[in-house]
Amino acid sequence: EYDELAEAYGRQAFEQLHPYDEALMLYRGKGCATCSKTGYRGRAAIHELLITSDEMKRLIQTKGRVAEMLALAKSEGMTTLVQDGVLKSLQGLTDFRQVKAVAIK
């Protein structure tokens, strides 16, 4: 499952953020009577925020390609929706299955 997380986050960035080791713990909802066997209680939001630089504004105004905009946003430090979900799954706030359900087409 580490490989799946790394691919979703961006392998190179993920390996810098969280190198693989045997102590890596991934969480899954277990379920009980209180949560109707879902393993979840409440909600945990995942976020993506784009702060526009002058270069990003230029790409938007000139109807630049989405791939260019995404590459620029990531290079300027934006955390994508999937990346935020991966981070929250590593913290045990959710699991990657739930992240995939809401953030990956």
Backbone torsions as a table, in degrees:
resi	resn	phi	psi	omega
1	GLU	NA	-24.3	176.4
2	TYR	-56.2	-44.3	-179.2
3	ASP	-61.7	-39.2	179.0
4	GLU	-65.0	-42.5	176.4
5	LEU	-63.1	-44.3	-178.6
6	ALA	-63.0	-42.2	179.0
7	GLU	-64.7	-42.6	-178.9
8	ALA	-66.3	-39.6	-177.5
9	TYR	-76.1	-33.4	-169.7
10	GLY	114.6	106.7	-168.1
11	ARG	-51.8	-50.0	-175.1
12	GLN	-63.4	-46.1	179.8
13	ALA	-65.5	-39.3	-178.4
14	PHE	-66.2	-41.9	-179.1
15	GLU	-66.4	-30.3	174.6
16	GLN	-72.3	-38.8	-178.5
17	LEU	-72.0	-44.4	-173.0
18	HIS	-144.8	80.5	179.4
19	PRO	-60.4	148.6	-178.5
20	TYR	-68.0	135.1	168.3
21	ASP	-150.0	164.8	-175.7
22	GLU	-64.9	-20.9	-177.3
23	ALA	-83.2	-4.1	-179.2
24	LEU	-58.7	126.9	179.9
25	MET	-117.2	125.5	175.8
26	LEU	-110.4	144.1	-173.6
27	TYR	-107.1	150.2	173.4
28	ARG	-139.5	146.5	176.2
29	GLY	-66.6	132.2	-177.6
30	LYS	-94.8	-43.8	178.5
31	GLY	96.2	144.2	177.6
32	CYS	-158.3	179.6	-179.6
33	ALA	-65.0	-35.4	-178.0
34	THR	-63.7	-37.4	-176.9
35	CYS	-101.7	14.7	-178.7
36	SER	58.0	36.7	177.1
37	LYS	65.3	19.9	178.8
38	THR	-87.8	-30.6	-176.1
39	GLY	88.2	6.3	-177.2
40	TYR	-126.9	147.7	176.1
41	ARG	-137.7	127.9	179.6
42	GLY	73.2	-158.3	-178.1
43	ARG	-133.6	149.8	172.9
44	ALA	-128.3	121.3	-178.4
45	ALA	-83.3	145.0	169.0
46	ILE	-114.2	143.7	-170.9
47	HIS	-128.3	153.2	171.9
48	GLU	-139.7	128.0	-178.7
49	LEU	-130.8	126.1	177.9
50	LEU	-106.2	115.6	174.2
51	ILE	-99.4	121.2	-171.1
52	THR	-85.5	125.4	173.3
53	SER	-89.1	173.8	177.2
54	ASP	-60.5	-39.6	179.6
55	GLU	-65.4	-40.6	178.5
56	MET	-65.4	-42.1	177.9
57	LYS	-59.5	-40.2	178.6
58	ARG	-63.0	-44.2	178.8
59	LEU	-62.0	-40.6	179.6
60	ILE	-65.5	-46.5	-177.8
61	GLN	-65.5	-32.1	-179.6
62	THR	-94.8	12.7	179.7
63	LYS	54.1	50.5	178.9
64	GLY	-64.6	166.6	-179.7
65	ARG	-71.3	143.6	-179.3
66	VAL	-60.0	-39.4	180.0
67	ALA	-61.0	-38.6	177.4
68	GLU	-65.2	-43.9	-179.4
69	MET	-63.1	-42.9	179.9
70	LEU	-64.4	-44.2	179.0
71	ALA	-61.6	-42.9	179.1
72	LEU	-64.8	-45.7	-179.3
73	ALA	-59.2	-44.7	179.0
74	LYS	-64.6	-40.6	-179.7
75	SER	-66.7	-24.2	178.4
76	GLU	-91.4	5.0	172.4
77	GLY	101.6	8.3	179.4
78	MET	-68.4	137.3	171.9
79	THR	-96.7	123.0	-178.1
80	THR	-76.5	168.9	178.3
81	LEU	-57.3	-45.5	-180.0
82	VAL	-65.6	-43.2	179.4
83	GLN	-60.6	-42.3	178.5
84	ASP	-64.1	-39.2	177.0
85	GLY	-63.9	-41.0	177.8
86	VAL	-62.1	-44.8	178.6
87	LEU	-60.3	-41.0	-179.9
88	LYS	-71.1	-29.3	175.8
89	SER	-71.6	-33.9	175.9
90	LEU	-68.3	-28.1	178.0
91	GLN	-81.6	-9.6	-179.8
92	GLY	86.2	11.3	179.6
93	LEU	-78.8	-22.5	177.4
94	THR	-156.7	-174.5	172.4
95	ASP	-123.9	164.4	-173.0
96	PHE	-65.4	-28.0	177.5
97	ARG	-59.4	-41.8	178.6
98	GLN	-69.1	-38.2	177.9
99	VAL	-61.3	-46.3	179.0
100	LYS	-60.5	-37.1	-177.6
101	ALA	-64.9	-31.7	-175.5
102	VAL	-107.6	-17.7	-171.2
103	ALA	-122.8	-9.1	-177.3
104	ILE	-120.1	128.8	179.7
105	LYS	-74.6	NA	NA
